[in-house]
């Protein structure tokens, strides 16, 4: 029986969590690789969720080299985000070594983050409600910042239907779908508000059949990104209005798509969580906001205080030059170990060797 590369990665992680005493729940994806939820014992108190992903953007066999020097570790996923998973696992091993058992700390690894989490986001959102807080292990900032905000993102397709006609003999009989697309692209682009951190990008267009034919169809693929819920609502209403505008008589338009991951917006509960973690680790946690999205968006949108960027700092992610800082690894493992030791639901256990 063929086992997909992602399934092999998942099986590797399951062996690690079996040794740590976790139970495994699989959310089956036979053609790719399962999402994996690793659950520890529950004491009935508040629970902490750790979140990572199994997949990378690299195709099997394309980028397989792993090596290191005095400053950096190189290889697929060392930054995005096997490195972050390693931080979480190393910290959990320290909890197990200190107390003999892990409780009230679970870890979810999804297998589709790099492709938009289309399958896993409903699972993540439903599970989120069981937890008092969530730490996500995407890469840290350049100065080991944790991430408190991420833009929301939505992708939409506008299908425009016109009427074909001979461009020479029957020009006025046609209804030009491409002309409507041109009007829409201008109006969509004008929705961008740099001041409010909102962008609208008509990134892909297609249409028509040839220079001598009035275009009977056109298509626009649009992405929106935003930093505030009120901007999301403004953009969604404006796109609907544009799609329903009659720019050319005889042309109709249809909108599909939607929000992929909603905005991760800083809030007071998140600030309280940062203050709590700073007391635990004994140092200031620098923070930053990012334009890119992660599964932190999904958990935050479910109303759970969420912090991202607990992996090591790295760069070159999504390229063949991906690397992660060894110094950052050491700092993150130290910080996360302190956090998980504090959150572990079983105290006063016997240290095991």
C-alpha positions as CSV (number, residue, x, y, z in Angstrom):
1,X,0.0,0.0,0.0
2,X,1.4,3.4,-1.0
3,X,2.0,5.8,1.8
4,X,2.2,9.4,0.8
5,X,5.2,11.5,1.9
6,X,2.9,13.6,4.3
7,X,1.5,10.4,5.8
8,X,5.1,9.2,6.5
9,X,5.8,12.5,8.2
10,X,2.7,12.1,10.3
11,X,3.6,8.6,11.3
12,X,7.1,9.8,12.3
13,X,5.5,12.4,14.6
14,X,3.0,9.9,16.0
15,X,5.8,7.7,17.2
16,X,7.3,10.6,19.1
17,X,4.0,11.5,20.8
18,X,3.3,7.9,21.6
19,X,6.6,7.9,23.6
20,X,5.5,11.1,25.4
21,X,2.2,9.4,26.5
22,X,-0.2,11.3,24.2
23,X,-3.2,9.8,22.5
24,X,-3.6,10.3,18.8
25,X,-6.8,11.2,16.9
26,X,-6.6,11.1,13.1
27,X,-8.7,13.1,10.7
28,X,-8.4,11.0,7.6
29,X,-7.2,12.4,4.3
30,X,-6.3,9.2,2.4
31,X,-4.9,10.9,-0.8
32,X,-2.6,13.3,1.1
33,X,-2.0,12.8,4.8
34,X,-4.1,12.9,7.9
35,X,-4.5,15.8,10.3
36,X,-3.2,14.7,13.7
37,X,-4.5,15.7,17.1
38,X,-2.3,14.6,20.0
39,X,-4.0,14.8,23.4
40,X,-2.6,14.6,26.9
41,X,-4.3,13.7,30.1
42,X,-6.9,16.2,31.3
43,X,-7.2,17.4,34.9
44,X,-10.3,19.4,34.3
45,X,-8.5,22.7,34.3
46,X,-7.7,25.1,31.5
47,X,-6.1,23.5,28.5
48,X,-3.4,24.9,26.1
49,X,-3.4,24.1,22.4
50,X,-0.1,24.0,20.5
51,X,-0.5,24.2,16.7
52,X,1.7,23.3,13.8
53,X,1.6,21.8,10.3
54,X,3.1,18.8,8.6
55,X,3.4,20.1,5.1
56,X,5.9,22.3,3.3
57,X,5.8,23.9,-0.1
58,X,8.6,21.7,-1.4
59,X,7.8,18.8,-3.8
60,X,9.0,15.3,-2.9
61,X,12.6,14.8,-4.0
62,X,13.2,18.4,-5.1
63,X,14.8,19.7,-1.9
64,X,16.1,17.1,0.5
65,X,19.5,18.4,1.7
66,X,19.9,18.9,5.4
67,X,23.1,20.5,6.9
68,X,24.3,23.0,9.4
69,X,27.1,25.4,10.2
70,X,27.9,27.4,13.3
71,X,25.0,29.8,12.8
72,X,22.3,28.2,10.7
73,X,20.5,24.9,10.0
74,X,19.5,24.3,6.4
75,X,16.8,22.1,4.9
76,X,13.2,21.8,3.9
77,X,10.9,23.0,6.7
78,X,13.6,24.0,9.2
79,X,11.9,27.4,9.1
80,X,8.4,26.7,7.9
81,X,7.7,24.8,10.0
82,X,9.4,21.6,11.1
83,X,11.6,23.8,13.2
84,X,8.7,25.1,15.1
85,X,7.4,21.6,15.6
86,X,10.8,20.6,17.0
87,X,10.7,23.5,19.5
88,X,7.3,22.3,20.8
89,X,8.4,18.6,21.0
90,X,11.7,19.4,22.8
91,X,9.8,21.5,25.3
92,X,7.3,18.8,25.9
93,X,10.1,16.3,26.4
94,X,11.4,18.6,29.2
95,X,7.9,18.6,30.8
96,X,7.8,14.8,30.7
97,X,11.3,14.6,32.2
98,X,10.4,17.0,35.0
99,X,7.0,15.8,36.0
100,X,6.8,12.3,34.6
101,X,3.5,13.1,32.8
102,X,2.0,15.7,30.6
103,X,-1.5,17.0,31.2
104,X,-3.7,19.8,29.8
105,X,-1.5,20.4,26.8
106,X,-2.5,19.2,23.4
107,X,-0.9,19.6,19.9
108,X,-2.6,19.7,16.5
109,X,-0.6,19.1,13.3
110,X,-2.6,19.8,10.1
111,X,-1.5,18.6,6.7
112,X,-2.8,21.4,4.4
113,X,-1.6,24.7,5.9
114,X,0.5,25.6,2.8
115,X,-2.5,25.1,0.5
116,X,-4.9,27.3,2.5
117,X,-6.1,24.9,5.2
118,X,-9.3,24.4,3.2
119,X,-9.9,21.0,4.8
120,X,-8.5,21.6,8.3
121,X,-9.8,25.0,9.2
122,X,-13.3,23.7,10.1
123,X,-11.6,21.1,12.4
124,X,-9.3,23.7,13.9
125,X,-12.1,26.1,14.5
126,X,-14.3,23.5,16.2
127,X,-11.5,22.2,18.4
128,X,-10.4,25.7,19.4
129,X,-13.3,26.2,21.7
130,X,-11.9,23.5,24.1
131,X,-8.8,25.6,24.9
132,X,-8.1,28.7,27.0
133,X,-5.2,29.7,24.8
134,X,-3.2,28.7,21.7
135,X,0.5,29.0,20.8
136,X,1.4,28.6,17.1
137,X,4.8,27.5,16.0
138,X,5.4,29.4,12.7
139,X,8.8,31.1,12.5
140,X,9.8,33.9,14.9
141,X,10.6,37.4,13.7
142,X,14.1,38.6,13.1
143,X,14.5,39.5,16.7
144,X,12.5,36.5,17.9
145,X,9.3,38.5,18.0
146,X,6.0,36.6,18.6
147,X,3.2,37.4,16.2
148,X,0.1,39.2,17.6
149,X,-1.6,40.1,14.3
150,X,-2.0,38.7,10.8
151,X,-4.0,40.0,7.9
152,X,-7.2,38.2,6.9
153,X,-7.3,36.9,3.3
154,X,-10.1,36.1,0.9
155,X,-10.0,35.0,-2.7
156,X,-12.8,35.5,-5.2
157,X,-13.5,34.7,-8.8
158,X,-15.7,36.9,-11.0
159,X,-17.1,35.2,-14.0
160,X,-18.3,37.7,-16.6
161,X,-20.7,36.6,-19.4
162,X,-21.1,38.7,-22.5
163,X,-22.2,38.1,-26.1
164,X,-19.9,37.2,-29.0
165,X,-20.2,39.0,-32.3
166,X,-18.0,39.7,-35.3
167,X,-15.9,42.7,-34.4
168,X,-16.0,44.0,-38.0
169,X,-19.5,43.2,-39.3
170,X,-21.6,43.2,-36.1
171,X,-19.6,45.2,-33.6
172,X,-22.7,46.8,-32.0
173,X,-24.5,43.4,-31.7
174,X,-21.9,42.1,-29.2
175,X,-21.7,42.6,-25.4
176,X,-18.0,42.9,-24.4
177,X,-17.2,40.9,-21.3
178,X,-13.5,42.1,-21.4
179,X,-14.7,45.7,-21.3
180,X,-16.6,45.0,-18.1
181,X,-13.6,43.2,-16.7
182,X,-11.5,46.4,-17.3
183,X,-14.0,48.6,-15.5
184,X,-14.1,46.1,-12.6
185,X,-10.3,45.8,-12.2
186,X,-10.0,49.6,-11.9
187,X,-12.8,49.8,-9.4
188,X,-11.5,46.8,-7.4
189,X,-8.0,48.3,-7.2
190,X,-9.4,51.6,-5.9
191,X,-10.8,49.7,-2.9
192,X,-7.2,49.4,-1.6
193,X,-6.6,51.4,1.6
194,X,-2.9,51.4,2.5
195,X,-3.8,53.6,5.5
196,X,-6.0,50.9,6.9
197,X,-3.7,48.0,5.9
198,X,-6.2,46.7,3.2
199,X,-5.2,45.6,-0.3
200,X,-7.2,44.4,-3.2
201,X,-5.3,42.7,-6.0
202,X,-6.9,41.5,-9.3
203,X,-4.0,39.1,-9.8
204,X,-5.3,36.9,-12.6
205,X,-7.5,37.8,-15.7
206,X,-8.5,35.9,-18.8
207,X,-11.1,36.3,-21.5
208,X,-12.1,36.6,-25.1
209,X,-11.5,34.3,-28.1
210,X,-9.6,36.5,-30.5
211,X,-9.0,40.0,-31.8
212,X,-11.8,39.8,-34.4
213,X,-14.5,38.7,-31.9
214,X,-16.3,40.8,-29.2
215,X,-15.4,39.0,-26.0
216,X,-18.2,36.6,-24.8
217,X,-16.6,35.8,-21.5
218,X,-14.0,37.0,-19.0
219,X,-12.7,36.0,-15.6
220,X,-11.0,37.9,-12.8
221,X,-9.4,36.3,-9.8
222,X,-9.2,38.8,-6.9
223,X,-7.4,38.6,-3.5
224,X,-8.2,40.8,-0.6
225,X,-6.1,41.3,2.6
226,X,-7.1,43.3,5.6
227,X,-6.1,44.0,9.2
228,X,-9.5,44.9,10.7
229,X,-12.9,43.3,10.8
230,X,-14.6,46.6,9.7
231,X,-12.3,46.6,6.6
232,X,-13.3,43.1,5.8
233,X,-16.9,44.1,5.9
234,X,-16.3,47.2,3.7
235,X,-14.4,45.2,1.1
236,X,-17.0,42.4,0.9
237,X,-19.9,44.9,0.5
238,X,-17.9,46.8,-2.2
239,X,-17.0,43.7,-4.2
240,X,-20.7,42.7,-4.2
241,X,-21.6,46.1,-5.4
242,X,-19.1,46.1,-8.2
243,X,-20.1,42.6,-9.4
244,X,-23.7,43.7,-9.5
245,X,-23.0,47.0,-11.4
246,X,-24.2,47.1,-15.0
247,X,-21.1,48.5,-16.8
248,X,-22.2,47.2,-20.3
249,X,-25.8,46.3,-21.4
250,X,-26.2,42.6,-22.0
251,X,-23.3,41.5,-19.7
252,X,-23.9,39.6,-16.5
253,X,-21.4,38.7,-13.7
254,X,-21.3,36.1,-11.0
255,X,-19.2,36.0,-7.9
256,X,-17.7,32.9,-6.2
257,X,-15.1,32.4,-3.5
258,X,-14.9,33.9,0.0
259,X,-12.7,34.4,3.1
260,X,-10.0,31.8,3.4
261,X,-8.7,32.9,6.8
262,X,-10.2,35.7,8.8
263,X,-8.0,38.4,10.4
264,X,-6.0,37.8,13.5
265,X,-6.5,41.1,15.3
266,X,-4.7,42.1,18.5
267,X,-7.0,42.3,21.5
268,X,-7.1,42.7,25.3
269,X,-7.2,39.0,26.0
270,X,-4.2,38.4,23.9
271,X,-2.4,41.2,25.7
272,X,-3.2,39.6,29.0
273,X,-1.7,36.3,27.7
274,X,1.5,38.0,26.6
275,X,1.8,39.6,30.1
276,X,1.3,36.1,31.7
277,X,3.9,34.5,29.5
278,X,6.4,37.3,30.1
279,X,6.2,36.6,33.8
280,X,6.7,32.9,33.2
281,X,9.7,33.3,30.9
282,X,11.2,36.2,32.9
283,X,11.8,38.4,29.9
284,X,10.0,40.8,27.6
285,X,8.4,39.2,24.5
286,X,8.8,41.5,21.5
287,X,5.8,41.4,19.2
288,X,5.0,42.1,15.5
289,X,2.2,41.9,13.0
290,X,2.4,40.3,9.6
291,X,0.7,40.5,6.3
292,X,0.9,36.7,5.7
293,X,-1.6,34.3,7.1
294,X,-1.3,31.1,9.1
295,X,-3.6,28.8,11.1
296,X,-3.3,31.3,13.9
297,X,-5.9,33.2,12.0
298,X,-8.3,30.3,12.3
299,X,-7.9,29.9,16.0
300,X,-8.0,33.6,16.8
301,X,-11.2,34.0,14.7
302,X,-12.8,31.3,17.0
303,X,-12.3,33.7,19.9
304,X,-9.3,32.0,21.6
305,X,-6.4,34.1,22.7
306,X,-3.7,33.2,20.2
307,X,0.0,34.0,19.8
308,X,2.1,32.9,16.8
309,X,5.8,32.9,15.9
310,X,7.0,30.5,18.6
311,X,9.2,28.7,16.2
312,X,12.8,29.7,15.5
313,X,13.7,32.7,13.4
314,X,14.6,31.8,9.8
315,X,14.6,33.0,6.3
316,X,14.4,31.6,2.8
317,X,11.2,29.9,3.6
318,X,9.4,28.6,0.4
319,X,12.7,28.5,-1.4
320,X,15.7,26.2,-1.8
321,X,17.7,28.4,0.5
322,X,15.5,27.8,3.6
323,X,17.4,28.1,6.9
324,X,16.8,28.6,10.6
325,X,19.0,30.3,13.3
326,X,20.6,27.9,15.8
327,X,20.7,30.7,18.4
328,X,17.0,31.3,17.9
329,X,16.3,27.6,18.3
330,X,18.0,27.7,21.7
331,X,16.1,30.7,22.9
332,X,12.8,29.5,21.8
333,X,13.2,26.0,23.3
334,X,14.2,27.7,26.6
335,X,11.1,30.0,26.5
336,X,8.6,27.4,25.5
337,X,9.9,24.9,28.0
338,X,9.3,27.4,30.8
339,X,5.8,28.1,29.4
340,X,4.8,24.4,29.2
341,X,6.2,23.6,32.6
342,X,4.0,26.3,34.0
343,X,0.9,25.2,32.0
344,X,1.3,21.4,32.7
345,X,-1.7,20.3,34.7
346,X,0.3,17.9,36.9
347,X,2.8,19.4,39.3
348,X,5.2,18.0,41.8
349,X,5.9,14.8,39.9
350,X,9.1,12.8,40.2
351,X,11.8,13.8,37.8
352,X,12.6,10.9,35.5
353,X,15.9,10.2,33.8
